[in-house]
């Protein structure tokens, strides 16, 4: 391409192939931009200011559709890193058989600076091109006169190709007639706002908020000014509002208004119509017995199961509370009867909530008309049938008996009262060495019931979870265990550690580590006297927060131990990855010593690995002397179980110290609580 004439031009001349690769630059171009020949062969897009990229890409992609390019104002990178302002115009020329985009440029850097200083009109043009909102001038006959840079940046339209095109051409075809009427009715010097869908260069439509000013009578402007911004989030919000107007926000099923509209449409199509009302038996009692979170879970399960039923011409809705309604178009009553059996089979199944199985039952009532005259009469008939079922205690209304509900409700009330009056407290089971010296105690929750005696965790935990009091129970045990540790130290037994069990959800809380140490300080407890036990299954995939809390505790001297080790189906090598100080061998493996080869082998492996990793290892559930002896032979040095002592009140533990002797009697053979 280079010729002596082109090389001698006083303006920069640049040659770019259709792929945007720089193929030529005359001497003036090299001088203005500080380039050398090494720049050839690179992409011209690497040299363009980011804010000008869209207009350059758009112009290059459409250059073949134009006889001669429009004047562009862009910024190109100088070799010294500054930006050079150029005005350039291009056209496609064939050079040596290849198409080449030839750009003749003019350096306007100095003029641009002068214009900026003097407030020239080019400054306003630059502001318009770089503003975020889209702006266009539209002539009186509805054609695009010009657009600002935002239209190209956001929608990809080439300003040269969009010029003189009908504005409505870029609107969604369903919006054109309405918008045209709005603009034509706009009085001079007036403004109108509306929403419409605007097409981008790829054919995709975007919901936009428009403002149109009629300045046709303005002697300078003489056009409509159209400004717009993409409002996809607004459209999403409006779509959501439209959805919620006819749908239940908790379950996603139709609400009453949506159901009535859809059912009338279904009825208008002709044929018979059947309705069914579904009611959850004693739903209020479920809420009172298990708590509202469980009630919400039951509602969600019923809604999901109803929504998953595949049936021709079926509508499903929630009218509120625990009342669900279905409508089906059918020529015979048999169809609604079959649907009723399907609902009974698929919906009334138990659900698992927080590892507990929750059972519930449903009632159903139906109505049918071969030639329905209205929905209200069908709903009234189904509602009357449902009321009759409730009064007559239909067998399908079985479930939790009122006596059971009242009994459980009384137990929940008693548990709440027990927390308030101090009946919920920890008992402490000693952890001893082979000689019977007490090395530690474990805090185990007990309910000192005024009538039923001392109740264990099996009686307390299910009730606490139903009442939403599990966290309060754990807090009470921890608070009293910390105080007992301080008592031990004051009595001269500061080396006796106190083990406490911590729920995995609690240790995963960012505040747990600092809170635990603050509570130690408040109770006057040495953190190094405490051992936090976490069940192994909760540590198979500990989160970053849990690991961080474990590290915080260990740095403060508190030990971390894995409880029930061997039950989590993890490899023994899992110990290498966790910041822990000890493990507890689960009582099931202790019971299998010399009886179950697998339990014996696993116990031996745990003891061996614990010794090699310098971890403390406690065998729990030791009830017989031979179990202690076999464990000791395999290297176990700490034991916990009824062979030595059951869990007992803190005052009695203090009387046992420093050493207790193993005893064997009928009570000692009872399983550890």
Secondary structure as GFF3:
##gff-version 3
##sequence-region A 1 673
A	DSSP	alpha_helix	4	7	.	.	.	ID=ss1
A	DSSP	beta_strand	13	16	.	.	.	ID=ss2
A	DSSP	beta_strand	22	25	.	.	.	ID=ss3
A	DSSP	alpha_helix	27	33	.	.	.	ID=ss4
A	DSSP	three_ten_helix	37	39	.	.	.	ID=ss5
A	DSSP	three_ten_helix	44	47	.	.	.	ID=ss6
A	DSSP	three_ten_helix	50	52	.	.	.	ID=ss7
A	DSSP	alpha_helix	53	62	.	.	.	ID=ss8
A	DSSP	three_ten_helix	63	65	.	.	.	ID=ss9
A	DSSP	beta_strand	72	77	.	.	.	ID=ss10
A	DSSP	beta_strand	83	95	.	.	.	ID=ss11
A	DSSP	beta_strand	98	107	.	.	.	ID=ss12
A	DSSP	alpha_helix	109	118	.	.	.	ID=ss13
A	DSSP	alpha_helix	121	130	.	.	.	ID=ss14
A	DSSP	beta_strand	134	138	.	.	.	ID=ss15
A	DSSP	beta_strand	144	147	.	.	.	ID=ss16
A	DSSP	alpha_helix	149	155	.	.	.	ID=ss17
A	DSSP	alpha_helix	159	162	.	.	.	ID=ss18
A	DSSP	three_ten_helix	167	170	.	.	.	ID=ss19
A	DSSP	alpha_helix	176	184	.	.	.	ID=ss20
A	DSSP	beta_strand	191	199	.	.	.	ID=ss21
A	DSSP	beta_strand	205	215	.	.	.	ID=ss22
A	DSSP	beta_strand	223	230	.	.	.	ID=ss23
A	DSSP	alpha_helix	232	246	.	.	.	ID=ss24
A	DSSP	alpha_helix	256	268	.	.	.	ID=ss25
A	DSSP	beta_strand	273	280	.	.	.	ID=ss26
A	DSSP	alpha_helix	283	290	.	.	.	ID=ss27
A	DSSP	alpha_helix	292	307	.	.	.	ID=ss28
A	DSSP	beta_strand	314	320	.	.	.	ID=ss29
A	DSSP	beta_strand	323	329	.	.	.	ID=ss30
A	DSSP	alpha_helix	333	347	.	.	.	ID=ss31
A	DSSP	beta_strand	351	353	.	.	.	ID=ss32
A	DSSP	beta_strand	356	358	.	.	.	ID=ss33
A	DSSP	beta_strand	362	369	.	.	.	ID=ss34
A	DSSP	alpha_helix	375	392	.	.	.	ID=ss35
A	DSSP	three_ten_helix	395	397	.	.	.	ID=ss36
A	DSSP	alpha_helix	402	421	.	.	.	ID=ss37
A	DSSP	beta_strand	424	433	.	.	.	ID=ss38
A	DSSP	beta_strand	438	449	.	.	.	ID=ss39
A	DSSP	beta_strand	453	455	.	.	.	ID=ss40
A	DSSP	alpha_helix	457	467	.	.	.	ID=ss41
A	DSSP	alpha_helix	470	490	.	.	.	ID=ss42
A	DSSP	beta_strand	497	501	.	.	.	ID=ss43
A	DSSP	alpha_helix	504	507	.	.	.	ID=ss44
A	DSSP	alpha_helix	512	523	.	.	.	ID=ss45
A	DSSP	three_ten_helix	527	529	.	.	.	ID=ss46
A	DSSP	beta_strand	530	535	.	.	.	ID=ss47
A	DSSP	three_ten_helix	536	539	.	.	.	ID=ss48
A	DSSP	alpha_helix	544	555	.	.	.	ID=ss49
A	DSSP	beta_strand	559	565	.	.	.	ID=ss50
A	DSSP	three_ten_helix	572	577	.	.	.	ID=ss51
A	DSSP	beta_strand	582	585	.	.	.	ID=ss52
A	DSSP	alpha_helix	587	591	.	.	.	ID=ss53
A	DSSP	alpha_helix	597	612	.	.	.	ID=ss54
A	DSSP	beta_strand	616	620	.	.	.	ID=ss55
A	DSSP	alpha_helix	625	633	.	.	.	ID=ss56
A	DSSP	beta_strand	638	640	.	.	.	ID=ss57
A	DSSP	alpha_helix	650	656	.	.	.	ID=ss58
A	DSSP	three_ten_helix	667	669	.	.	.	ID=ss59
###
